[in-house]
Amino acid sequence: MILPVDFSSVKTPCYFYDMDLLSATLDEIERCSGRSRRFSVHYALKANSERQIVEEIAKRGFGADCVSIGEVLHAISCGVPASKIVYAGVGKTDSEIEQAIRLGIACFNIESLEEIAIIDEIASKLGCRPNVALRINPDIDAHTHHYITTGLAENKFGIDMRLLDRAVEMTLGSKSVNLIGFHFHIGSQILTMVPFQLLSVRVNSLLDDVERKFKFKPTYVNIGGGLGIDYDDPDKTPIADFEGFFSTFEREFSSRPDLTIHCELGRSVVAQCGTLLTRVLYVKEGLEKKFAIVDAGMNNLIRPALYQAVHKIENLTSRSQENVRYDVVGPICESSDTFGENLLLAETRRGDMLAVRSAGAYGQSMASAYNMRPEASRIFFSQYQ
């Protein structure tokens, strides 16, 4: 990786954002989703809520997928109309629900029978009838890390398939909520289209049952996000397989031309455009290992500690032709503060700049001030602006 910056002036740790790659990624999403007017894309703010990034996404006319009223308000302030915002999350408070109704968001993704009753009650008091979609767990294993698998039958997210009839009865029987369809999300970092094909089969069957039992024809299906990216070789595959993603759902729902298909892309939009830059503070010689101790920590990027996630790491400044194995570790007082173990890097010295790649999603957005460490600086780079 070659970055067009003067390394000597970069304050580390630093998140470097390639805005040209973000633009190219958005171009590809527009191309693949735009062939059919059935698709509506909502960017998942939880992946990265940096203002410059969200504003760029909003300029393209995409909506937003939010999981807190803070995200809803931030999306609106960045240029996303409330009418393009879907609001998910298992723990919406009464005040958040009321505020979202007053703002006129596009839809609530409802995650439990209890939530149906609360939104119905609040909407009735306000004299409003917001759109809602029932989040149903289709019991499909996306075969990703168990922390990011969300579509199984027994999960804190969504409504069990066995409670589907009761949920539909409650919403259709309400005068204060307007059921428009269903929401699904089976997990994240999915690299094959097979789980999406299985999801489509399950959804088609569910829609058939609902239409037959309740004489209700949904016009809205939200198939979530989950499309994965190439963490191993980001330069080889800088843009995710949006072609496969959108064409899969277009093909699988071809028999339902009146159905609008909504999706909530996050990681696949922003992950590859972000790189965490960090300087080597010390090279510690162990008895059997070498440790490259850097100034970034799990407070800046928690994914390796939380998910055992693997990010490609490169030495950007070494002039050595020799490769040496290192554990790349941070300064936090936790043994889990490790970015990678037994990594083969160009021989590394104090002061070298390392790049932790594919860090644009769930990096900065999950950062903390643990150990009272300062947040990372940011660089937003475009050679065309």
C-alpha positions as MATLAB code, in Angstrom:
seq = 'MILPVDFSSVKTPCYFYDMDLLSATLDEIERCSGRSRRFSVHYALKANSERQIVEEIAKRGFGADCVSIGEVLHAISCGVPASKIVYAGVGKTDSEIEQAIRLGIACFNIESLEEIAIIDEIASKLGCRPNVALRINPDIDAHTHHYITTGLAENKFGIDMRLLDRAVEMTLGSKSVNLIGFHFHIGSQILTMVPFQLLSVRVNSLLDDVERKFKFKPTYVNIGGGLGIDYDDPDKTPIADFEGFFSTFEREFSSRPDLTIHCELGRSVVAQCGTLLTRVLYVKEGLEKKFAIVDAGMNNLIRPALYQAVHKIENLTSRSQENVRYDVVGPICESSDTFGENLLLAETRRGDMLAVRSAGAYGQSMASAYNMRPEASRIFFSQYQ';
ca = [
       0.000    0.000    0.000;
       1.282    3.464   -0.930;
      -0.379    6.440    0.726;
      -0.024    9.960   -0.754;
       0.813   11.608    2.558;
       3.885   12.949    4.296;
       4.326   10.374    7.043;
       6.494   12.666    9.126;
       3.580   15.047    9.641;
       0.929   12.436   10.464;
      -0.137   12.388   14.103;
      -0.724    8.775   15.063;
      -2.796    6.823   15.699;
      -4.692    8.105   12.678;
      -7.592    6.934   10.544;
      -6.796    7.571    6.886;
      -9.874    7.569    4.644;
      -9.538    7.139    0.885;
     -12.521    9.157   -0.291;
     -11.846    8.249   -3.920;
     -12.294    4.568   -3.102;
     -15.477    5.409   -1.207;
     -16.734    7.252   -4.286;
     -15.887    4.314   -6.563;
     -17.672    1.962   -4.167;
     -20.779    4.140   -4.201;
     -20.610    4.232   -7.997;
     -20.687    0.428   -8.065;
     -23.602    0.261   -5.634;
     -25.524    2.743   -7.774;
     -24.748    0.752  -10.909;
     -25.765   -2.616   -9.476;
     -28.834   -1.470   -7.566;
     -29.941    1.083  -10.130;
     -30.704   -1.460  -12.848;
     -33.931   -2.120  -10.983;
     -36.094    0.539   -9.383;
     -37.113   -2.075   -6.832;
     -34.025   -1.568   -4.666;
     -33.639    1.004   -1.924;
     -30.265    1.211   -0.189;
     -29.930    2.356    3.426;
     -26.409    2.905    4.741;
     -25.878    1.365    8.201;
     -24.496    4.235   10.271;
     -23.168    1.900   12.955;
     -20.375    0.919   10.556;
     -18.939    4.437   10.458;
     -20.710    7.672   11.360;
     -17.963   10.135   10.396;
     -19.718   13.243    9.064;
     -17.725   13.541    5.835;
     -18.451    9.918    5.006;
     -22.173   10.070    5.798;
     -22.541   13.337    3.900;
     -20.919   11.789    0.819;
     -23.294    8.830    1.022;
     -26.293   11.131    1.520;
     -25.346   13.122   -1.599;
     -25.895    9.961   -3.644;
     -29.499    9.744   -2.457;
     -29.069    6.712   -0.223;
     -31.081    6.338    2.942;
     -29.864    5.374    6.408;
     -30.253    2.393    8.715;
     -30.127    3.628   12.311;
     -30.134    1.857   15.670;
     -30.484    4.820   18.022;
     -32.141    8.223   17.972;
     -28.624    9.676   18.030;
     -27.919    8.005   14.700;
     -31.278    9.174   13.337;
     -30.536   12.798   14.225;
     -26.963   12.523   12.920;
     -28.143   11.072    9.603;
     -30.631   13.923    9.186;
     -27.939   16.502   10.015;
     -25.741   14.921    7.309;
     -28.428   15.318    4.649;
     -30.407   12.066    4.795;
     -34.159   12.851    4.723;
     -36.140   11.363    7.608;
     -38.354    9.762    4.959;
     -35.379    7.549    3.957;
     -34.463    6.405    7.456;
     -35.298    2.965    8.857;
     -34.963    2.548   12.612;
     -33.955   -0.816   14.068;
     -32.717   -2.001   17.452;
     -34.006   -4.227   20.221;
     -34.013   -1.560   22.941;
     -35.708    1.557   21.625;
     -36.791    3.748   24.538;
     -40.215    5.401   24.709;
     -38.705    8.837   24.148;
     -36.710    7.588   21.134;
     -39.833    6.061   19.600;
     -41.839    9.242   20.128;
     -39.116   11.431   18.642;
     -38.717    9.176   15.604;
     -42.478    9.210   14.987;
     -42.531   13.010   15.179;
     -39.613   13.206   12.745;
     -41.526   11.118   10.201;
     -39.023    8.307    9.615;
     -39.723    5.817    6.844;
     -40.176    2.722    8.973;
     -39.595    1.070   12.331;
     -38.051   -2.403   12.193;
     -39.901   -4.066   15.084;
     -37.957   -6.706   17.007;
     -40.469   -8.174   19.498;
     -44.141   -8.564   20.299;
     -43.598   -6.283   23.276;
     -42.271   -3.546   20.999;
     -45.385   -3.769   18.810;
     -47.532   -2.947   21.834;
     -45.338   -0.030   22.953;
     -45.123    1.615   19.513;
     -48.880    1.136   19.114;
     -49.496    2.850   22.453;
     -47.160    5.785   21.788;
     -48.429    6.297   18.225;
     -52.031    6.249   19.473;
     -51.286    9.038   21.973;
     -49.650   11.089   19.218;
     -52.489   10.479   16.772;
     -50.042    9.050   14.228;
     -49.784    5.819   12.262;
     -46.104    5.082   11.529;
     -44.975    2.405    9.076;
     -43.578   -0.746   10.653;
     -41.858   -3.889    9.409;
     -41.609   -7.028   11.509;
     -38.073   -8.323   11.909;
     -38.370  -12.088   11.588;
     -35.592  -14.564   12.338;
     -35.579  -17.012    9.400;
     -33.351  -19.501   11.282;
     -30.557  -19.399    8.720;
     -26.950  -19.792    9.834;
     -24.714  -17.390    7.926;
     -21.650  -19.310    9.228;
     -19.843  -16.210   10.444;
     -18.518  -15.376   13.912;
     -21.151  -16.139   16.560;
     -21.106  -12.488   17.708;
     -22.293  -11.336   14.263;
     -24.710  -14.145   13.418;
     -28.170  -12.683   13.947;
     -30.711  -14.739   12.009;
     -31.013  -17.870   14.112;
     -34.312  -18.803   15.757;
     -33.237  -18.035   19.341;
     -31.544  -14.669   19.329;
     -31.912  -11.327   21.079;
     -32.694   -9.822   17.685;
     -35.982  -10.228   15.874;
     -39.106  -12.348   16.247;
     -39.088  -16.139   16.178;
     -40.821  -17.645   13.132;
     -43.162  -19.476   15.511;
     -44.482  -16.107   16.717;
     -44.996  -14.761   13.202;
     -48.782  -15.253   13.089;
     -49.260  -13.526   16.433;
     -47.070  -10.588   15.364;
     -48.984  -10.154   12.102;
     -52.318  -10.332   13.930;
     -51.212   -7.665   16.404;
     -50.005   -5.226   13.761;
     -52.848   -5.732   11.288;
     -55.306   -5.346   14.147;
     -53.822   -2.037   15.233;
     -55.219    1.353   14.222;
     -51.988    3.092   15.209;
     -49.301    1.226   13.245;
     -49.195    0.460    9.542;
     -47.652   -2.895    8.681;
     -45.930   -2.625    5.300;
     -43.778   -5.748    5.308;
     -40.922   -7.646    6.887;
     -37.296   -7.204    7.843;
     -34.546   -9.844    7.938;
     -30.853   -9.824    8.782;
     -28.942  -13.081    9.055;
     -25.465  -11.860    9.953;
     -22.352  -10.053    8.742;
     -19.204  -10.681    6.698;
     -20.975  -13.109    4.350;
     -18.702  -13.962    1.409;
     -20.873  -16.345   -0.595;
     -24.310  -15.757   -2.066;
     -25.645  -19.102   -0.771;
     -26.986  -17.698    2.546;
     -28.725  -14.911    0.624;
     -30.278  -17.465   -1.721;
     -31.498  -19.502    1.260;
     -32.884  -16.342    2.830;
     -34.806  -15.531   -0.354;
     -36.372  -19.001   -0.459;
     -37.423  -18.673    3.179;
     -38.812  -15.170    2.648;
     -40.820  -16.190   -0.410;
     -42.366  -19.022    1.571;
     -43.156  -16.667    4.460;
     -44.802  -14.143    2.142;
     -46.924  -16.893    0.583;
     -48.110  -17.994    4.029;
     -48.932  -14.454    5.145;
     -50.864  -13.687    1.973;
     -52.825  -16.916    2.271;
     -53.615  -16.683    5.985;
     -54.229  -12.956    6.385;
     -55.132  -11.739    2.874;
     -52.321   -9.236    3.349;
     -49.881   -8.568    0.506;
     -46.642   -6.964    1.730;
     -45.055   -4.356   -0.514;
     -41.840   -4.033    1.504;
     -39.088   -6.522    2.280;
     -35.865   -5.466    3.973;
     -33.210   -8.135    3.483;
     -30.669   -6.466    5.780;
     -27.008   -6.273    4.885;
     -24.216   -8.659    5.725;
     -22.194   -8.565    2.500;
     -18.565   -9.246    3.375;
     -15.258   -7.797    2.196;
     -11.769   -9.145    1.502;
      -9.751   -8.609    4.674;
      -6.913  -10.839    3.427;
      -6.080   -8.945    0.231;
      -7.791   -5.522    0.162;
      -5.772   -4.325   -2.832;
      -6.931   -7.286   -4.915;
     -10.603   -6.804   -4.018;
     -11.135   -3.186   -2.950;
     -14.850   -3.275   -3.801;
     -17.250   -5.928   -2.519;
     -19.375   -8.196   -4.715;
     -22.359   -5.889   -5.103;
     -23.065   -7.438   -8.497;
     -23.657  -10.835   -6.917;
     -25.583   -9.378   -3.979;
     -28.146   -7.376   -5.933;
     -28.513   -9.840   -8.805;
     -29.208  -12.663   -6.324;
     -32.177  -10.865   -4.769;
     -33.429   -9.563   -8.114;
     -33.470  -13.111   -9.463;
     -34.951  -14.725   -6.354;
     -37.785  -12.192   -6.081;
     -38.458  -11.928   -9.829;
     -41.953  -13.382   -9.369;
     -42.926  -10.457   -7.106;
     -42.626   -7.344   -9.297;
     -44.603   -5.143   -6.886;
     -42.263   -5.823   -3.969;
     -39.714   -3.135   -3.040;
     -36.449   -4.596   -1.764;
     -34.607   -2.628    0.899;
     -31.103   -3.388    2.102;
     -28.824   -2.074    4.837;
     -25.215   -2.075    3.648;
     -22.527   -0.945    6.078;
     -19.215   -2.793    6.201;
     -19.152   -3.367    2.437;
     -19.527    0.377    1.818;
     -16.802    1.797    4.042;
     -14.449   -0.922    5.334;
     -11.877   -0.823    2.551;
     -11.629    2.966    2.365;
     -10.336    3.209    5.944;
      -6.823    2.421    7.193;
      -5.548    2.764   10.746;
      -2.036    4.247   10.729;
       0.141    3.615   13.772;
       3.796    4.137   14.696;
       6.086    1.578   16.218;
       7.161    2.656   19.700;
       9.379   -0.282   20.578;
      10.549   -3.557   19.123;
      10.719   -5.880   22.110;
      12.934   -8.919   21.836;
      11.413  -11.898   23.656;
      13.007  -15.274   24.102;
      11.031  -16.770   21.228;
       9.088  -13.819   19.824;
       9.528  -10.255   18.637;
       6.879   -7.740   19.637;
       6.206   -4.595   17.593;
       4.608   -2.326   20.186;
       2.596    0.421   18.462;
       0.828    3.587   19.612;
      -2.642    2.448   18.476;
      -4.600    0.174   20.761;
      -7.825   -1.722   21.148;
      -9.430    1.594   22.118;
      -8.896    2.635   18.477;
      -9.725   -0.697   16.825;
     -11.388   -3.308   19.023;
     -12.288   -5.878   16.345;
      -9.205   -8.111   16.807;
      -9.775   -8.244   20.580;
     -13.561   -8.603   20.378;
     -14.018  -10.863   17.347;
     -10.511  -12.267   16.865;
     -10.744  -10.400   13.561;
      -7.742  -10.505   11.234;
      -6.694   -7.324    9.439;
      -3.845   -7.175    6.961;
      -0.930   -5.202    8.446;
       1.867   -3.632    6.404;
       5.030   -1.718    7.224;
       4.876    1.402    5.056;
       8.294    2.853    5.820;
      10.741   -0.034    6.185;
      13.483   -0.127    3.580;
      14.623   -3.603    4.547;
      14.377   -6.464    2.087;
      14.241   -8.952    4.966;
      10.943  -10.215    6.382;
      10.668  -10.959   10.088;
       7.819  -12.342   12.215;
       6.265  -10.107   14.870;
       3.336   -9.928   17.235;
       1.886   -6.460   16.659;
       0.527   -5.229   19.983;
      -0.864   -2.028   21.432;
      -0.194   -0.053   24.638;
      -3.445   -0.906   26.469;
      -3.163   -2.753   29.779;
      -4.971   -5.837   28.458;
      -3.412   -8.992   27.025;
      -6.104   -8.959   24.330;
      -4.726   -5.652   22.980;
      -3.133   -7.427   20.030;
      -3.601   -6.612   16.340;
      -1.931   -9.730   15.006;
       0.330  -12.589   16.018;
       3.256  -14.155   14.196;
       2.893  -11.726   11.294;
       5.499  -11.614    8.547;
       6.495   -7.968    8.061;
       9.397   -6.142    6.510;
      12.029   -5.770    9.231;
      10.576   -3.268   11.624;
      12.240   -0.587   13.728;
      11.188    2.083   16.193;
       9.438    4.920   14.338;
       8.208    2.827   11.413;
       4.655    3.448   10.230;
       2.328    0.435   10.094;
      -0.984    0.313    8.245;
      -3.841   -1.758    9.613;
      -5.971   -2.240    6.523;
      -9.742   -2.554    5.969;
     -10.464   -0.592    9.150;
     -13.115    1.785    7.833;
     -15.992   -0.214    9.318;
     -16.450   -0.832   13.032;
     -13.101    0.782   13.778;
     -13.592    4.390   14.677;
     -17.308    3.880   15.352;
     -16.489    1.393   18.153;
     -13.576    3.385   19.581;
     -13.374    4.320   23.245;
     -11.282    6.339   25.680;
     -10.212    3.254   27.638;
      -7.065    3.918   29.696;
      -7.966    7.596   29.080;
      -6.216    7.457   25.738;
      -6.992   10.149   23.128;
      -9.037    9.367   20.040;
      -7.311    8.836   16.713;
      -6.820   11.748   14.353;
      -8.393   11.628   10.872;
      -7.292   12.304    7.326;
      -9.856   12.412    4.504;
      -7.942   12.228    1.241;
      -9.033   12.664   -2.360;
      -6.782   13.487   -5.258;
      -9.787   14.764   -7.219;
     -11.036   17.364   -4.738;
];
